[in-house]
């Protein structure tokens, strides 16, 4: 039988494509840490936005006025609830390994310097008096959001320390990439299987007769002789 399915070349190309796309999907979905741009706040207005992907914008703020009545305009631009909660523990980074229970205990031990809730998408306004010189961490206190990387840092009366970083949970397409990659992989595998099946069928259609392969066509077995006395068949 002559096999006419996909050759080794196309198969190797398909497998290489699958590997590269898989590595791309993994690489763009990993959480990484960044030293982002520090926003400078002037006057008594402090705008803050909670965006999709568990992120604050801005997530780094420096040189905010001290001992000043600040008006926070908190915009929830996501489809779920968020909070803007400023820790009252000065100069301390909440461990990113904290579980939900550990974060709850931390909030009980250090009541927030400021907290505003956005139960639904929209804009919410709150006020508080900024503390003296120092820097603090702020975070979303909704269940699981801190663990997704929803936090940042704010400094009053000074610049933020240069070694503070923010973790972006969704540093790339993430789940969307996995869906695309999975679809491409599935379609590629289906194409390979179909090509193999069709190739085998085409190979069967073009099967060489035995005499072309160097040996004679097998003879059909002769019919057994009729018993004695059987009249001959009429034609």
Helices and strands as residue ranges (DSSP letters): H 8-27, E 32-34, E 39-40, E 45-51, E 55-57, E 60-64, E 69-76, E 82-86, H 100-109, E 114-118, E 122-129, E 134-139, E 151-156, E 166-168, H 175-205, G 210-213
